[in-house]
């Protein structure tokens, strides 16, 4: 998002085409890797904010 506005709005896309455009753009920019819940990071073993025992307890396998 640029200044809080999805790129599809800036380019004039509407409806499902806008959603697809935004999802593709976010996946290409790596934005989805920077945004996500703690559970997903724990599942991938990338959340180093938690102690090892907390990671094991929250692990979703």
C-alpha positions as CSV (number, residue, x, y, z in Angstrom):
1,X,0.0,0.0,0.0
2,X,1.2,3.5,-0.8
3,X,0.0,6.0,1.7
4,X,-2.7,3.6,2.9
5,X,-4.2,3.2,-0.6
6,X,-4.0,-0.1,-2.4
7,X,-2.2,0.0,-5.7
8,X,-5.2,-1.3,-7.6
9,X,-7.2,1.8,-6.6
10,X,-4.4,4.1,-7.9
11,X,-4.5,2.2,-11.2
12,X,-8.3,2.1,-11.5
13,X,-8.9,-1.6,-11.0
14,X,-12.2,-2.6,-9.4
15,X,-13.8,-5.8,-8.0
16,X,-12.1,-9.2,-8.2
17,X,-9.5,-7.9,-10.7
18,X,-8.3,-5.4,-8.0
19,X,-8.0,-8.2,-5.4
20,X,-6.0,-10.4,-7.7
21,X,-3.8,-7.5,-8.7
22,X,-3.1,-6.5,-5.1
23,X,-2.4,-10.1,-4.1
24,X,0.0,-10.7,-6.9
25,X,1.8,-7.4,-6.3
26,X,2.1,-8.2,-2.6
27,X,3.5,-11.6,-3.2
28,X,6.0,-10.3,-5.7
29,X,7.2,-7.6,-3.3
30,X,7.6,-10.1,-0.4
31,X,5.2,-8.1,1.7
32,X,3.4,-11.2,2.8
33,X,6.6,-12.5,4.4
34,X,6.8,-9.4,6.5
35,X,3.2,-9.5,7.6
36,X,1.6,-12.4,9.4
37,X,0.6,-13.8,12.7
38,X,2.8,-15.2,15.4
39,X,1.4,-18.7,14.8
40,X,2.6,-18.7,11.2
41,X,6.1,-17.5,12.2
42,X,6.2,-20.1,15.0
43,X,5.1,-22.8,12.5
44,X,8.0,-21.8,10.2
45,X,10.4,-21.6,13.1
46,X,11.2,-17.9,12.3
47,X,9.9,-16.2,15.4
48,X,12.9,-15.6,17.6
49,X,11.0,-13.3,20.0
50,X,9.8,-16.4,21.9
51,X,11.8,-18.7,24.1
52,X,12.2,-22.3,22.7
53,X,9.7,-23.7,25.2
54,X,7.1,-21.1,24.1
55,X,7.7,-22.0,20.4
56,X,7.2,-25.7,21.2
57,X,4.0,-25.0,23.1
58,X,2.6,-22.8,20.3
59,X,3.7,-25.0,17.4
60,X,1.0,-25.9,15.0
61,X,2.0,-28.9,13.1
